[in-house]
Structures are given as structure tokens and as C-alpha cells.
Amino acid sequence: MPHAFSPSRPKPAPSVRRGRRRALTCAGALLASVTTLLSVGTAHAAPAPAAPATTPQGKPRVTAAVLGLDDGSRRPTLYGEDAAYDTASIIKVDILATLLLQAQDAGRHLTAQERAHAEPMIKSSDNAAANALWRQIGQATGLESANKRLGLTATKGGPGARWGLTRTTASDQIRLLRAVFDGQGTASGPKTASKTASSALTEESKAYIRTLMTRIQSDQAWGVSAASGTQWALKNGWLQRNTSGLWDVNSVGRITVNGHHYLVAVLSDGSRSMDEGVTLVERTARQAIAAATAGN
């Protein structure tokens, strides 16, 4: 049964604050033109293409989901309402999983050009690379077709070229992470329909995504990793809505705490700044992991 909590407000470490400021500076410089984002390549991290806000200004929303990989659990523990949020750039993991699944179906490996897009798309959150691969997979139609096989049930692809406006839930992000990370825990768990879905990707494809998620550039190493030790695999997403000026800030990944592996997804919207959103996501991740590991 989902339940809410009121996280405390610990200050992030100085290194995290410095990295966050660098990410915010980069994002702010690129927010000036959404049209440019959609048509011109960039080697820098940037917020996903934005659209008019659909909700009024108010208190930020946040939802977290946590799944232990070592205990054979099949369903995540939820913190907050499992509502739909914009993905922003966390969708890039799903884009890559779809690309790999399509390549598997064709009996081939990724081409050099596909890898040249995939790697900066994940490691530095490159939007031009995501634009190219979003078109290649068939945009929302291709994404949703792959997601049925990957076990996702509540993710709807963004309209047209706006991959960042894909809608998803924290539970569905855990399903995607399971499709990539299942088998890394110490327990195999029961063989269920969802277990079959999580095996849609080959071990080679899973390993490729995992590797890229452990090589996120340093100024983007924030989010659910704040609840981890030194081992994590990560993808973050952030965008500012045009009309309200409020921010969507999300983080998903696999973290290690006291030798145990967890999949964590934290989704949020309605923050007044990216910095506020990052703080909210990190605080929520810490609180959710503390609750999940209590008694361990």
C-alpha cells in the first residue's frame, strides 16, 4: 500500500552541490531555444524539449519506488502516489533499450553510428543524439511496442519529436530497470511473467546499458546515487516547463547500500528551480532507501 512521508532536509555534500551548479549552469544556457534543441546537435547536457505546463503552480510532487534485487522481490515498495510524470531525459534509457531490442530482432549488433549516438545520449545526456535515436526507433510507436515486451504498462511516448514529454510512473521505471538489471542480485526470484519480460534483452544488451549508466559524466552524478555508497548506475532527467517556469526533475538507477543492490526511481515535478528539484529527489531517495533497509 503506497504511503507518503515527509523527508528531512540534509544538505548535500559540497561535491554534489558543485556538480549540481555546473549542471544547472549548462541547463540554463541551453533553455533559451527549444527549437534549437530539436534541430541542432549539442555535445552538452541539456533539459529535454519542453511544452506548456499542464498543472498550476503549487507544492512540488514526488514519488519514489524501491526494489531490492537480493531478496527475490517482484514488486517495488512505493513512497507517495504512483502517478504519471514527464520523463525528461530518463527516457533515454528506454530509447536505448528499444534500439537494442530492435537490433536483436534484426539479428545484428548496433552500428558504429548508433553507438556514437547511444553513448553520449546516456553518459552526457546529449539531446541531439536522443533526437536521432528517437526518430530511428519510430518515436512513440516504436517505444511503446518495445515496452510491452519489456514489461512496462504505464508509459506513453511523447508526441511527435518531444521524447522528453513521455509520461511514466515510478513503478514503470522500476520495471524498465528490472529489464536491464535483473540477475545482478544474489537471489534469482520466482519465474513469473514479469521475469520473462525482464529477459527480453540479451545479456550483452543489458551489459551495454549498465556500463553506460555507470559512466555518467561527473557533473550529472546526483540523484538516487546520493543514497548509495560508491557503486551506482544512473540516469537523470530535468526540464523546465515554458509557461509555469517550474521544473521536472527525475532520477533512476541501481545503487548499492551495505553490500545490497536496489533499483530506485524518484520522479518529481513542480519545483521552483532545478536545484530545488535535485535536493527534493536526493532527500526522497535517501528517505526511501532508509525505510526500505530498516531492519537489514
Phi, psi and chi 1 to 4 in degrees:
 res  aa     phi    psi   chi1   chi2   chi3   chi4
   1 MET       -  120.5 -173.2   76.5  178.8      -
   2 PRO   -59.6  147.2  -20.7   31.2      -      -
   3 HIS  -145.4  154.5   60.5  -81.6      -      -
   4 ALA   -99.7  163.2      -      -      -      -
   5 PHE  -149.4  165.3   58.5   85.4      -      -
   6 SER  -114.1   95.4  -60.4      -      -      -
   7 PRO   -61.1  151.5  -16.6   29.3      -      -
   8 SER   -73.9  179.9   57.8      -      -      -
   9 ARG  -124.2   63.5  -65.1  176.6  173.5  -91.9
  10 PRO   -69.4  143.6   27.3  -34.9      -      -
  11 LYS   -77.2  136.0  -67.5 -174.9  178.4  179.6
  12 PRO   -67.0  158.4   23.2  -31.5      -      -
  13 ALA   -62.4  153.2      -      -      -      -
  14 PRO   -54.6  -39.5  -26.3   34.0      -      -
  15 SER   -63.7  -36.6   59.3      -      -      -
  16 VAL   -67.5  -42.9  174.0      -      -      -
  17 ARG   -62.4  -40.0  -66.9 -161.4  -60.8  -90.2
  18 ARG   -64.6  -44.4  -72.5 -165.8  -64.1  -88.8
  19 GLY   -61.7  -39.3      -      -      -      -
  20 ARG   -65.1  -42.2 -175.7 -175.6  -50.1  156.8
  21 ARG   -62.2  -38.6  -74.1 -165.1  -68.3  -90.7
  22 ARG   -63.5  -42.2  -71.0 -166.0  -66.0  -89.3
  23 ALA   -64.5  -40.9      -      -      -      -
  24 LEU   -65.1  -41.2  179.1   57.0      -      -
  25 THR   -60.6  -44.1  -60.6      -      -      -
  26 CYS   -63.6  -43.9  179.7      -      -      -
  27 ALA   -64.7  -43.5      -      -      -      -
  28 GLY   -62.2  -37.9      -      -      -      -
  29 ALA   -66.3  -28.0      -      -      -      -
  30 LEU   -97.8   -6.3  -71.6  166.2      -      -
  31 LEU   -75.1  -10.4  -85.3  169.4      -      -
  32 ALA   -62.0  -30.9      -      -      -      -
  33 SER  -142.0  105.2  173.6      -      -      -
  34 VAL   -67.2  -36.3  170.1      -      -      -
  35 THR   -60.1  -43.1  -57.9      -      -      -
  36 THR   -62.0  -40.1  -58.0      -      -      -
  37 LEU   -58.3  -38.0  -93.3  179.0      -      -
  38 LEU   -80.9  -16.9  -69.8  170.7      -      -
  39 SER  -121.1  -15.6   59.4      -      -      -
  40 VAL  -122.2  134.3  179.7      -      -      -
  41 GLY   -69.9  155.3      -      -      -      -
  42 THR  -145.5  143.8  172.6      -      -      -
  43 ALA   -93.9    4.4      -      -      -      -
  44 HIS  -108.6  161.1  -59.9  -74.4      -      -
  45 ALA   -68.6  146.4      -      -      -      -
  46 ALA  -155.0  155.0      -      -      -      -
  47 PRO   -68.1  151.7   23.3  -31.8      -      -
  48 ALA   -67.7  157.4      -      -      -      -
  49 PRO   -53.3  135.1  -25.9   34.4      -      -
  50 ALA  -104.0  168.5      -      -      -      -
  51 ALA  -147.0  168.7      -      -      -      -
  52 PRO   -55.4  142.6  -27.9   35.8      -      -
  53 ALA   -66.4  146.9      -      -      -      -
  54 THR  -106.2   -6.3   56.9      -      -      -
  55 THR  -127.8  147.2   56.7      -      -      -
  56 PRO   -71.5  164.0   26.5  -34.6      -      -
  57 GLN   -64.9  145.2  -65.7 -172.1   25.0      -
  58 GLY  -179.7 -159.7      -      -      -      -
  59 LYS   -69.7  136.4 -175.0  177.6  179.6 -179.9
  60 PRO   -59.3  146.5  -23.5   33.5      -      -
  61 ARG  -100.6  151.4  -65.2 -171.0  -53.0  160.0
  62 VAL  -153.7  140.5   63.3      -      -      -
  63 THR  -135.3  138.6  -57.5      -      -      -
  64 ALA  -124.6  148.8      -      -      -      -
  65 ALA  -134.8  137.6      -      -      -      -
  66 VAL  -132.1  133.8  176.7      -      -      -
  67 LEU  -131.9  124.1  179.7   71.4      -      -
  68 GLY   -79.1  130.4      -      -      -      -
  69 LEU   -85.5  -15.9  -73.9  176.1      -      -
  70 ASP   -94.8   -7.7  -60.7  -23.4      -      -
  71 ASP  -112.4    7.6   57.4    9.5      -      -
  72 GLY    77.0   11.4      -      -      -      -
  73 SER   -65.0  143.4  -61.6      -      -      -
  74 ARG  -109.0  -19.3  -61.2  -69.6   91.8 -171.9
  75 ARG  -122.2  138.2  -61.6 -177.9   64.9 -179.8
  76 PRO   -77.7  159.3   29.6  -36.1      -      -
  77 THR   -90.0  130.0  -59.7      -      -      -
  78 LEU  -102.0  143.5  -72.9  168.9      -      -
  79 TYR  -127.5  105.7  -58.1   87.0      -      -
  80 GLY    99.0  177.3      -      -      -      -
  81 GLU   -77.5  134.4 -179.0 -175.4   -1.8      -
  82 ASP   -82.2   62.0 -161.0   25.6      -      -
  83 ALA   -88.5  169.7      -      -      -      -
  84 ALA   -83.7  140.8      -      -      -      -
  85 TYR  -132.6  158.7  -67.1   79.9      -      -
  86 ASP   -66.9  141.3  -62.5  -37.0      -      -
  87 THR   -77.0  -33.0   58.0      -      -      -
  88 ALA    51.1 -139.9      -      -      -      -
  89 SER   -81.2   -2.9  -75.2      -      -      -
  90 ILE   -65.4  -18.2   61.6  169.3      -      -
  91 ILE   -62.3  -17.8 -168.4   60.5      -      -
  92 LYS   -64.5  -27.8  -67.9  168.2 -178.3  175.1
  93 VAL   -65.9  -42.6  175.6      -      -      -
  94 ASP   -66.8  -38.9 -155.0   -3.7      -      -
  95 ILE   -60.2  -45.4  -67.8  172.8      -      -
  96 LEU   -66.8  -41.3  179.1   53.2      -      -
  97 ALA   -60.6  -40.3      -      -      -      -
  98 THR   -64.6  -44.9  -61.3      -      -      -
  99 LEU   -58.4  -45.0  177.7   69.5      -      -
 100 LEU   -66.4  -39.2  -72.6  162.7      -      -
 101 LEU   -65.2  -40.5 -165.4   55.7      -      -
 102 GLN   -65.4  -38.5  -69.4  177.3  -10.7      -
 103 ALA   -65.5  -41.0      -      -      -      -
 104 GLN   -57.8  -44.9  -72.1  174.5 -162.2      -
 105 ASP   -60.8  -33.1  -69.3  -15.3      -      -
 106 ALA   -85.4   -1.1      -      -      -      -
 107 GLY    68.7   37.3      -      -      -      -
 108 ARG  -140.4  167.8   65.4  175.2 -177.7   83.0
 109 HIS   -93.2  167.8  -63.6  -70.3      -      -
 110 LEU   -63.1  144.2  -63.8 -171.3      -      -
 111 THR   -75.6  168.2   66.4      -      -      -
 112 ALA   -61.3  -38.5      -      -      -      -
 113 GLN   -67.2  -40.5 -176.3  178.0   44.3      -
 114 GLU   -62.9  -41.5  -72.2  167.9  -19.2      -
 115 ARG   -65.9  -34.4  -73.1  177.8  178.2  -91.0
 116 ALA   -66.2  -24.5      -      -      -      -
 117 HIS   -87.4  -43.8  -70.7  -47.6      -      -
 118 ALA   -62.5  -41.9      -      -      -      -
 119 GLU   -68.3  -49.0  -66.1  177.9   14.0      -
 120 PRO   -69.4  -26.4   21.3  -32.2      -      -
 121 MET   -60.7  -39.7  178.5  178.3   71.8      -
 122 ILE   -88.0  -49.6  -59.0  -62.2      -      -
 123 LYS   -70.2  -38.5  -66.2 -166.2  -67.7 -175.3
 124 SER  -120.9    9.9   60.8      -      -      -
 125 SER    56.9   40.6 -153.4      -      -      -
 126 ASP   -67.0  122.6 -174.0  -77.5      -      -
 127 ASN   -77.1  -36.0  -78.0  -26.7      -      -
 128 ALA   -62.2  -39.6      -      -      -      -
 129 ALA   -64.1  -41.7      -      -      -      -
 130 ALA   -64.1  -39.6      -      -      -      -
 131 ASN   -56.1  -46.7  -68.2  -18.5      -      -
 132 ALA   -63.8  -44.8      -      -      -      -
 133 LEU   -75.0  -31.2  -66.3 -176.6      -      -
 134 TRP   -60.2  -44.0  179.2 -112.5      -      -
 135 ARG   -64.4  -42.5  -69.3 -169.7  -63.5  -92.4
 136 GLN   -64.2  -38.3 -177.6  168.3  -27.1      -
 137 ILE   -78.8   -5.6   66.4  170.5      -      -
 138 GLY    93.3   25.0      -      -      -      -
 139 GLN    53.4 -141.5  -61.8 -175.2  -26.2      -
 140 ALA   -61.3  -36.8      -      -      -      -
 141 THR   -62.0  -46.8  -60.2      -      -      -
 142 GLY   -66.0  -39.8      -      -      -      -
 143 LEU   -62.0  -48.5 -176.6   87.8      -      -
 144 GLU   -67.4  -33.9  -69.2  169.6    8.5      -
 145 SER   -63.5  -44.7  177.6      -      -      -
 146 ALA   -66.3  -38.7      -      -      -      -
 147 ASN   -64.1  -30.1  -79.1  -12.3      -      -
 148 LYS   -60.6  -38.0  -70.9  179.6 -178.0  178.3
 149 ARG   -79.4  -24.7  -63.4  164.5   62.1 -173.5
 150 LEU   -86.7   -4.4  -65.6  169.0      -      -
 151 GLY    96.2    1.6      -      -      -      -
 152 LEU   -77.2  142.8  -79.5   69.4      -      -
 153 THR  -127.9   -8.6   61.2      -      -      -
 154 ALA  -136.5   31.4      -      -      -      -
 155 THR  -117.8  125.8  -62.6      -      -      -
 156 LYS  -119.1  122.8 -178.8  174.2  177.4   56.5
 157 GLY   -60.3  147.3      -      -      -      -
 158 GLY   -66.3  157.6      -      -      -      -
 159 PRO   -73.1  135.2   28.9  -35.6      -      -
 160 GLY    55.3 -128.0      -      -      -      -
 161 ALA   -82.7   -2.1      -      -      -      -
 162 ARG   -87.7   70.3  -67.8  177.1  171.8  177.8
 163 TRP   -60.8  -29.4   41.7  -98.0      -      -
 164 GLY   -69.9  -13.9      -      -      -      -
 165 LEU   -98.3   14.5  -62.6 -175.7      -      -
 166 THR   -56.8  140.9  -63.1      -      -      -
 167 ARG  -105.3  137.1  -60.2  -75.8  -77.0  174.0
 168 THR  -149.8  172.2 -165.5      -      -      -
 169 THR  -121.6  163.5   63.4      -      -      -
 170 ALA   -62.4  -39.1      -      -      -      -
 171 SER   -62.3  -40.5  -72.2      -      -      -
 172 ASP   -68.3  -33.5 -121.9   23.6      -      -
 173 GLN   -66.9  -33.5  -74.1  -56.5  -63.2      -
 174 ILE   -65.8  -38.5  -66.6  -66.1      -      -
 175 ARG   -60.7  -41.5  -66.0 -177.7 -176.8  102.7
 176 LEU   -65.1  -45.0  176.4   61.1      -      -
 177 LEU   -61.4  -37.3  -68.5  170.7      -      -
 178 ARG   -63.3  -36.7  -80.3 -167.6   54.0 -145.8
 179 ALA   -62.8  -23.8      -      -      -      -
 180 VAL   -98.3  -38.7  175.0      -      -      -
 181 PHE  -108.8   -7.9  -69.5   96.6      -      -
 182 ASP   -56.8  138.6 -131.6    7.7      -      -
 183 GLY   101.6  -10.5      -      -      -      -
 184 GLN   -85.4  -14.6  -77.3 -154.3  -48.3      -
 185 GLY   -81.7  178.6      -      -      -      -
 186 THR   -88.3  -14.0   57.3      -      -      -
 187 ALA  -111.7  138.7      -      -      -      -
 188 SER   -82.4  -27.6   58.7      -      -      -
 189 GLY    76.8  168.3      -      -      -      -
 190 PRO   -71.9  154.0   27.6  -34.9      -      -
 191 LYS   -85.0  107.5  -66.8 -176.7 -179.8  -61.2
 192 THR  -126.5  176.2   63.3      -      -      -
 193 ALA   -59.7  -40.4      -      -      -      -
 194 SER   -68.4  -30.5   60.4      -      -      -
 195 LYS   -63.6  -41.2 -179.4   72.8  172.0  178.5
 196 THR   -62.3  -43.4  -58.8      -      -      -
 197 ALA   -60.4  -38.4      -      -      -      -
 198 SER   -72.2   -8.9   71.6      -      -      -
 199 SER  -100.4    9.5  -58.6      -      -      -
 200 ALA   -62.3  -36.7      -      -      -      -
 201 LEU   -83.0  142.0  -67.2  168.3      -      -
 202 THR   -70.9  162.7   65.0      -      -      -
 203 GLU   -60.5  -34.7  -72.4  -56.2  -43.1      -
 204 GLU   -64.6  -43.3 -178.5 -179.7    5.1      -
 205 SER   -65.4  -43.8  -67.6      -      -      -
 206 LYS   -59.4  -45.8  -67.6  178.3 -175.8 -179.5
 207 ALA   -62.1  -35.9      -      -      -      -
 208 TYR   -64.0  -46.3 -177.0   58.9      -      -
 209 ILE   -64.7  -45.1  -58.9  173.2      -      -
 210 ARG   -57.1  -45.5  -68.3  168.9 -176.6  166.5
 211 THR   -60.9  -46.0  -62.1      -      -      -
 212 LEU   -63.3  -36.6  -64.4 -176.6      -      -
 213 MET   -72.4  -14.1  -69.7  178.0   70.2      -
 214 THR   -92.8   -1.5   62.0      -      -      -
 215 ARG  -118.5   30.6  -63.5  178.2  179.3  175.3
 216 ILE   -61.0  137.8  -60.6  -60.6      -      -
 217 GLN   -62.9  151.6   67.8 -177.8   34.6      -
 218 SER   -59.8  -33.6   59.6      -      -      -
 219 ASP   -77.2   -2.0   64.6   -3.1      -      -
 220 GLN  -112.7   11.2  -65.8 -179.1   33.3      -
 221 ALA   -85.2   65.0      -      -      -      -
 222 TRP  -133.8 -179.7   48.0  -96.5      -      -
 223 GLY   100.5 -136.3      -      -      -      -
 224 VAL   -63.9  -20.9  -62.0      -      -      -
 225 SER   -63.3  -18.6   58.0      -      -      -
 226 ALA   -64.5  -20.5      -      -      -      -
 227 ALA   -94.9    5.1      -      -      -      -
 228 SER  -106.9  176.0  180.0      -      -      -
 229 GLY   -87.9 -123.9      -      -      -      -
 230 THR   -96.5   -9.5   58.4      -      -      -
 231 GLN  -108.4  122.6  -64.1 -178.3   13.4      -
 232 TRP  -159.3  159.1   48.4  -98.2      -      -
 233 ALA  -133.0  134.2      -      -      -      -
 234 LEU  -146.3  147.9  179.5   68.9      -      -
 235 LYS  -147.0  129.2 -175.2   69.1 -168.1   83.6
 236 ASN  -110.4  161.4  -63.6  -37.3      -      -
 237 GLY  -146.8  145.3      -      -      -      -
 238 TRP  -156.0  140.3   61.5   98.1      -      -
 239 LEU  -155.0  150.5   70.4   83.8      -      -
 240 GLN  -104.8  129.4 -174.2  178.4   28.8      -
 241 ARG   -76.3  139.0  -55.3  -49.3  -62.7  -91.8
 242 ASN   -62.1  -49.7  -76.4  -14.4      -      -
 243 THR   -81.3  -36.0   57.3      -      -      -
 244 SER   -92.1  -24.2   69.3      -      -      -
 245 GLY    76.8    2.4      -      -      -      -
 246 LEU   -84.9  160.0  -60.4  177.9      -      -
 247 TRP  -112.4  139.1  -73.0   77.8      -      -
 248 ASP   -96.4  126.7  -59.5  -25.4      -      -
 249 VAL  -134.9  123.7  179.8      -      -      -
 250 ASN  -133.4  157.3  -54.0  -41.7      -      -
 251 SER  -152.8  133.8 -177.0      -      -      -
 252 VAL  -136.9  151.6  -60.4      -      -      -
 253 GLY   167.1 -173.4      -      -      -      -
 254 ARG  -113.0  130.8 -173.3 -134.5   66.4 -143.2
 255 ILE  -126.4  162.1   67.1  173.8      -      -
 256 THR  -120.4  126.7  -57.0      -      -      -
 257 VAL  -130.8  118.8 -179.3      -      -      -
 258 ASN    52.2   40.0  -62.5  -34.2      -      -
 259 GLY    82.1   -1.5      -      -      -      -
 260 HIS  -106.8  145.7  -64.9  -76.0      -      -
 261 HIS  -101.5  136.1  -55.2  -65.7      -      -
 262 TYR  -134.5  142.8  -62.2   89.4      -      -
 263 LEU   -95.3  133.4  -57.4  179.2      -      -
 264 VAL  -135.7  134.3 -172.7      -      -      -
 265 ALA  -130.3  126.8      -      -      -      -
 266 VAL  -126.2  121.0 -177.8      -      -      -
 267 LEU  -117.7  140.0  -50.5 -178.7      -      -
 268 SER  -148.5  158.1   77.3      -      -      -
 269 ASP  -151.8  167.9   61.9   20.9      -      -
 270 GLY    86.5    9.4      -      -      -      -
 271 SER   -76.5  149.6  -69.0      -      -      -
 272 ARG   -78.2  -17.5  -68.2  168.9  -63.6  178.8
 273 SER  -151.1  163.7   67.1      -      -      -
 274 MET   -63.4  -41.2  179.8  179.2  169.3      -
 275 ASP   -59.6  -42.6 -168.3   66.7      -      -
 276 GLU   -63.8  -40.7 -179.9 -178.1  -85.7      -
 277 GLY   -64.8  -41.1      -      -      -      -
 278 VAL   -63.0  -44.4  170.6      -      -      -
 279 THR   -60.0  -43.6  -62.1      -      -      -
 280 LEU   -61.1  -46.2  174.0   63.0      -      -
 281 VAL   -63.2  -45.5  164.8      -      -      -
 282 GLU   -66.9  -41.7  -67.7 -173.0  -23.5      -
 283 ARG   -62.3  -42.4 -172.1  170.4   67.0 -124.3
 284 THR   -67.2  -40.0  -57.1      -      -      -
 285 ALA   -61.5  -44.2      -      -      -      -
 286 ARG   -62.4  -44.1  -69.5 -170.8 -174.6   97.9
 287 GLN   -66.3  -41.8 -173.8   75.8   20.1      -
 288 ALA   -65.8  -40.8      -      -      -      -
 289 ILE   -69.5  -38.3  -76.5  -66.0      -      -
 290 ALA   -59.8  -41.9      -      -      -      -
 291 ALA   -68.7  -39.9      -      -      -      -
 292 ALA   -68.6  -30.5      -      -      -      -
 293 THR   -97.8   -0.4   59.2      -      -      -
 294 ALA   -59.2  127.2      -      -      -      -
 295 GLY    91.3   -8.7      -      -      -      -
 296 ASN   -76.7      -  -75.5   -2.1      -      -
